[in-house]
Amino acid sequence: MWFIKKNRQKPIIFIHIHKTGGTTFRHLLQELFPGSFHYCKDPRLGSIKRRLKKYSCIEFHADIFNGDLVYMTLEILKPENRHLLNDTQIFIMFRSPLPHYLSCFNYTLKRKDDLLDTYRKREIPFPITLEDYMKFSSFNQQTASVIGNIPLPGEMGSTQKDLDYAMELLVELNMKVGIMERYEDFLHIFETFSGLTLPNRTIEIKNRHRKQLPYDAVSEELKAIIRERNNLDKTLYKFATEIFEKQLAECGSRPEYQFI
């Protein structure tokens, strides 16, 4: 069971980059904020403004809106709008680019029924193999996700300008950063900065892929190509890790967590 400290007042915002352990974190937030947690499914600014007033915790993720896969932060993070998040506490997680990209491929296969229309609209065959996925999917998806503008299949990927913008957002909005490979440390950062305490530190891992392409089954040649094409995500991951280390240093001794 979660407890809320009396000194916590700012709404919690979770910007959920796909395939970074966010589903597990979402379930913790839902337990923490029963009746006051909101999973955003409408990226329009008017809708988000109303929900910022109504809910204590909002998750922004990618979802289907008007028939396309849309990142829900697309409007709220624009320069003219992001001041609306100034009085919130924002949490975000990143993942090492290579396993992140491979996990995105596995997840695409898992959500085939949901994504088929998106591929059909663009007259792109749905990927069956990793090589197919690499032909039409964008790289540097974490960079794109931070700025709320993830490309759809067949569209151009992120640019250096997008990377600069993503790093600017992390700093300007004082986002609290997690690294998936160090999940326990992220939970410690969350507890410390949010003013929340988790007495029962047993965490149930959600959204595991039961059928997936094993990491060891990917050739070293393909891995090298994926690393090279995710060069922006590599830079962003390093930048986010530096922020993460600084924030973690402020948190003191970390409690133990158990994952099941």
N, C-alpha and C positions, 0 to 999 in steps of 0.2 A: 504494500500500500504506500502511496505517495502522500506527503504532507507539504503544505504550502506555508512558508514562513510569512509572518505578518508584514515584513518590510518589502515584499515583492508586489509591485503595482503595475509595471509596464507589461503590455501584452507581449506574448511570445510569438515570434514569427519563425517558421521553419521553412527554409528554401530547400526543397528536396531535389537534389540532382539524382537522376535515375541511376540505379545500380551502385549505390554507395552505402547501402545498409539503412536506407531511410524508412523502409516499411517496418522494420523492427522498432525504430525510434518513434514512428507514428503511433504504434500500439501503446507505447509508454505514455505518449502525450494524451491519447484518448482515455487512458486510465486516470491520468492526472487531472484532466479537465472534463469530467462527465457533464454533458449538456452544454459545454462552452468551448468545445473543440470544433473547428470547421475545416473541412477539406475543400479548398476552392476549386470550383468547376466552371467558373465564369470569369474570364480575364478582363472584362470591361470595367473601366475605372469606377463608374457609378456603383456597380455591384460590390466592388471591393471596398469602397468607402463605407457602405452600409454595414458590411461585415466586420470591418475594423472597429466600428462602434459597438457591435453586438457581441462579439466573441472575445474570449481571453487568450485564445490560441488559434492561429491560422496556419495551415500548411499550403504552400504553393508548390505545385508539381506540374508535370506535363500530363495532359489528358486530351480526350477527343472533344473538340468544340466546333460546332457547325461542320462536322464531317472531316476535320483535319486534326492532326496532333499539334497541340498548342501549349506553350509554356505559360502558366498562369501569371507570371510576373512581367509579361510582355509590355503592359501599359504602366503598371505601378512603378517600375524601375526606370522609366524614361526620366531624363533630367528635370523636366517640368513637374513631375509627379512624385518623385521619390522622397520629397520632404514629408510626405504623409506617413513615412515609416520612421521618422526621426525619434519619435517617442515610444519606440518599441525595442525589444531585444531580439536580434536576428541570429539564428543558428543555421549553419550550413556544413555539409561534409563533402570531402573529396576522396578520391581513390587513385591509386597508381594507374597511369594511363593504359598500359597494356592489358592487365586483367580487367580493367573497366570496359575496354572496347570488346573484349571477348565475351564478357557478361552481357553487354548490350546485344550482341549477336544471338546469344542463347535466349535472351528475353524476347527478341523479335520473333524467334521461332515459337516461343511459348504463347505469344499474343497474336498469332497469325490471323485468327478470326476477326480480331479487332482492327488489324492494320491492313487487311486485304484491300479495302476500299481506297485507302490512301495510295497504295501502290498502283491500283487500277486507274485512278484518276490521272496519274502521271505516266501511264502506259509503261510501267517498269515491272519486270517480272519479280515476283516475290522470291527472296533469296532462300535457297535450300542449303547451300554450302557457304563456308566462311569466305571463299573466293568471290562468290556471287555478292555477298554482303559488302565486301570491300569495293566492288565496282560501283555501287550506287549509293551507299550510305556515306554520310559526312563523317569526317574525322574531327578531332578536337571538340567532342560533344560536351565536355564539362565546361569549357570556355563559353560555348554557345549557351549552355544552360544558365550560367550565372547571369548573363545579360538578358535572359528571357527570350531568346530568338533562335531556338534550335532549328536547324534546317530540316526540311522534309526530304524523303528519298529523292535523289536526283538533283537537289539544289546545292549551290556552292556552300562550302563550309566556312568556318571562322577565319578571320583575318588578324593581322597584327593589331589593327585598330580595335577589334573586338577584345583581344587579350588585354590591351592597355585599359580599356573600359572596364573589363571584369576586375582587374586588380584595383582600379580606382574605386569601384563599388565596395569591395571588401574593406577598404580603408575608410572611405567616407561614411559608410553606414555602420562602421565599427562592428562588423559581423564577427561572431564567435565561431571559430573554425574547428572542425573535427577532421580527423584522418581515419578512414575506415579500417586501415590496417592496425590502428591503435584505438580501438573502439572504447576500451575502458577509460583511457585518458580523455576521450571526448565526453563521456558521461560525467567524468569528474569536472571538466570545464563547464558542462551544462549545469550541474548542481551548484557549482561555486558562483557563477555569474547570474544564474536565474533566481537564486534565493530559494531553490527547491531542494528537498531532501528525500532520498529514496532509502527508507530503512531496510526494506527487503530487496537486496541487490541481486536478485535472480532474474535474468533477462532471457526471455524466450526469443530465439532467432526465427524471424519470419521470412517468407518468400524465397526459400531455398529452391534451386533448380534440381529436380530429381533426374531429369534427362538433359544432359548438356555435353557440349564438346569439351573434353578434358584439356586442360592446359598443356599437358605433356604430348597430346596428339597433334598439336600445331607445330609445323616445321619451324626451324630456326630462321629460315629465309622469310617466311611470312611474319614471324614475330619482329624481325628487323624492319620490315616494311611498315608494319603497324606502328612501331616506335617512332620511326622517322616521320610518318605522316601525322602523328599526334604530337608534333614538336611544340605547339602552342599549349596543349594540355600539360606537357612535361614542364614547361616554364611556369605555368599557373600552379601546378602541384607543388613545385619547389617554393614558390612565393607563399602559397597557403600554408605549407609546412613551417615556414619561418614564423608566420603569424601564430600558428598553433603552438609552437614551442615557447614563444614569449608569453602567450596567455596561460599556458600550462604552468609556467614558472611562477605565476601569481597565485596558484591554487593550493599550494601546500601539499601535505601528505595525502596520497590517493587511497581511498578505501578499496576493498576487494569486491569484485563483481563476479557472479557466476552465470555462465551462459548455458542454456539448455536447448 
